[in-house]
Amino acid sequence: MHSCIRRKLFVADYLWQNFRGKSKLFKVNCFHYFWMYKHFPMTDTANIKPSNTGRKIFSFLFILIVLSIGISYFIFTFTYSEGNRAGVVMKFSKKGYVFKTYEGELNMGGMNTIVNTAQTNHLWQFTVANQKVADTMMKLEGRRVSLHYEEKIKALPWIGETVYLVDGVQVIP
């Protein structure tokens, strides 16, 4: 039996022996102690292990946060494809409501499959994250260029509006 329970039983026994006829309150309390420990015996609390619920919840939340950060890092930094596109830079500007980014359009020409019809242009939208490349692009607007790009799975709002990030430019003579 645990020492706290033994102490309570000792106090109840002492009260029962010394104040038996003097107070009804002592009789009720002593009877309660004896009846409770007779019908609901207490186990030794030294062998009871504390609950690990808090530790389990903390571990679950920690693992969830680490996985979320890892997946987000992968989605926003993984390069899905990379390559070059050639054409004429039609539009290049710095735009955005909150995050100002460099956005542009490259006219890659068009294909005319039906005879005697107008040729449609194929416009490719891209983002430039590097300031040095953006300055070069400003000077080359309206000229024929080749752009090296990386395609991301998803772009962060402060990097650009498109998933195509241009990181190099060359003038085509």
C-alpha positions as CSV (number, residue, x, y, z in Angstrom):
1,M,0.0,0.0,0.0
2,H,1.2,3.5,-0.8
3,S,2.5,5.6,2.1
4,C,-0.1,8.3,1.5
5,I,-2.9,5.8,1.8
6,R,-1.4,4.3,5.0
7,R,-1.1,7.7,6.5
8,K,-4.8,8.4,5.8
9,L,-5.8,5.1,7.3
10,F,-3.7,5.8,10.4
11,V,-5.4,9.2,10.8
12,A,-8.8,7.7,10.3
13,D,-8.1,5.0,12.8
14,Y,-6.8,7.6,15.3
15,L,-9.9,9.8,14.9
16,W,-12.2,6.8,15.3
17,Q,-10.5,5.6,18.5
18,N,-10.3,9.0,20.2
19,F,-13.4,11.0,19.0
20,R,-15.9,8.1,18.6
21,G,-18.8,9.6,20.5
22,K,-17.9,13.2,20.5
23,S,-18.6,14.3,16.9
24,K,-20.7,12.9,14.1
25,L,-18.4,14.5,11.5
26,F,-15.4,12.4,12.6
27,K,-17.6,9.2,12.5
28,V,-18.7,10.0,8.9
29,N,-15.1,10.7,7.7
30,C,-13.7,7.6,9.4
31,F,-16.4,5.4,8.1
32,H,-15.8,6.8,4.6
33,Y,-12.1,6.0,4.8
34,F,-12.6,2.5,6.0
35,W,-15.4,1.7,3.6
36,M,-13.6,3.2,0.6
37,Y,-10.3,1.3,1.1
38,K,-12.2,-1.9,2.0
39,H,-14.3,-2.0,-1.2
40,F,-11.9,-0.1,-3.6
41,P,-8.4,-1.2,-2.7
42,M,-5.8,1.1,-4.1
43,T,-2.9,-0.4,-6.0
44,D,0.6,0.7,-5.4
45,T,1.1,4.0,-7.2
46,A,4.9,3.5,-7.5
47,N,4.3,0.9,-10.2
48,I,1.9,3.1,-12.2
49,K,3.7,4.7,-15.2
50,P,2.9,8.3,-16.1
51,S,0.9,8.9,-19.3
52,N,3.0,9.7,-22.4
53,T,0.1,11.5,-24.2
54,G,1.7,14.9,-24.1
55,R,5.0,13.5,-25.5
56,K,3.1,11.6,-28.2
57,I,1.2,14.7,-29.3
58,F,4.4,16.8,-29.3
59,S,6.2,14.1,-31.4
60,F,3.3,13.9,-33.9
61,L,3.2,17.7,-34.3
62,F,7.0,17.9,-34.6
63,I,7.1,15.2,-37.3
64,L,4.1,16.9,-39.1
65,I,5.9,20.3,-39.1
66,V,9.2,18.8,-40.4
67,L,7.4,16.9,-43.2
68,S,5.5,20.0,-44.2
69,I,8.7,22.0,-44.4
70,G,10.5,19.3,-46.3
71,I,7.6,18.9,-48.8
72,S,7.3,22.7,-49.3
73,Y,11.1,23.0,-49.9
74,F,10.9,20.2,-52.5
75,I,7.9,21.7,-54.3
76,F,9.3,25.2,-54.5
77,T,13.0,24.4,-55.3
78,F,12.8,21.3,-57.5
79,T,13.6,21.9,-61.2
80,Y,11.1,20.0,-63.2
81,S,12.7,20.8,-66.6
82,E,15.3,23.2,-68.1
83,G,16.1,24.3,-71.6
84,N,16.4,27.1,-74.1
85,R,13.7,29.0,-76.0
86,A,14.4,31.4,-78.9
87,G,12.3,34.3,-80.1
88,V,11.8,38.0,-80.0
89,V,11.3,39.6,-76.6
90,M,7.9,41.4,-77.0
91,K,7.3,42.6,-73.5
92,F,9.4,42.9,-70.4
93,S,8.3,44.7,-67.3
94,K,8.4,44.9,-63.5
95,K,5.0,44.3,-62.1
96,G,3.0,43.1,-59.1
97,Y,0.7,44.5,-56.4
98,V,2.7,43.5,-53.4
99,F,5.8,41.7,-54.7
100,K,7.4,43.5,-57.7
101,T,8.8,40.8,-60.1
102,Y,10.2,41.0,-63.6
103,E,7.8,39.3,-66.1
104,G,8.1,39.0,-69.8
105,E,6.7,37.6,-73.0
106,L,8.7,35.9,-75.8
107,N,7.3,35.7,-79.3
108,M,8.5,32.3,-80.6
109,G,6.8,32.7,-84.0
110,G,4.0,30.6,-85.3
111,M,3.1,27.8,-87.6
112,N,0.7,28.1,-90.5
113,T,-0.8,24.8,-91.3
114,I,-3.7,26.0,-93.4
115,V,-2.9,27.7,-96.7
116,N,-3.9,31.3,-97.2
117,T,-4.7,32.0,-93.5
118,A,-3.1,34.3,-91.0
119,Q,-0.2,33.1,-89.0
120,T,-0.7,33.0,-85.2
121,N,2.0,33.9,-82.8
122,H,3.0,31.7,-80.0
123,L,3.7,33.8,-76.9
124,W,5.7,32.3,-74.0
125,Q,5.5,34.0,-70.6
126,F,8.4,33.9,-68.2
127,T,9.9,35.4,-65.0
128,V,13.3,36.7,-64.3
129,A,14.6,36.5,-60.7
130,N,18.1,37.7,-61.2
131,Q,18.7,41.5,-61.4
132,K,21.6,41.3,-63.7
133,V,19.7,39.2,-66.2
134,A,16.7,41.6,-65.9
135,D,18.9,44.6,-66.7
136,T,20.2,42.7,-69.8
137,M,16.6,41.8,-70.9
138,M,15.5,45.5,-70.6
139,K,18.2,46.4,-73.2
140,L,17.3,43.5,-75.5
141,E,13.5,44.1,-75.8
142,G,12.5,43.8,-79.5
143,R,15.5,41.8,-80.5
144,R,15.9,38.1,-81.2
145,V,17.3,36.2,-78.2
146,S,17.8,32.7,-76.8
147,L,16.7,32.4,-73.1
148,H,17.9,29.6,-70.8
149,Y,15.1,28.7,-68.3
150,E,14.3,26.4,-65.4
151,E,10.7,25.2,-64.9
152,K,9.7,24.8,-61.3
153,I,6.7,22.8,-59.9
154,K,5.3,25.9,-58.2
155,A,6.6,29.4,-57.9
156,L,6.5,31.5,-54.7
157,P,4.7,34.8,-55.1
158,W,7.8,36.9,-54.4
159,I,9.8,35.1,-57.1
160,G,7.3,35.5,-60.0
161,E,3.9,34.8,-61.5
162,T,5.0,32.0,-63.8
163,V,6.9,28.7,-63.2
164,Y,9.4,29.5,-65.9
165,L,12.4,31.2,-64.3
166,V,14.9,32.6,-66.9
167,D,18.5,32.6,-65.6
168,G,20.4,33.3,-68.8
169,V,20.1,35.3,-72.1
170,Q,22.1,35.3,-75.3
171,V,21.6,37.5,-78.4
172,I,21.0,35.7,-81.6
173,P,22.7,37.5,-84.5
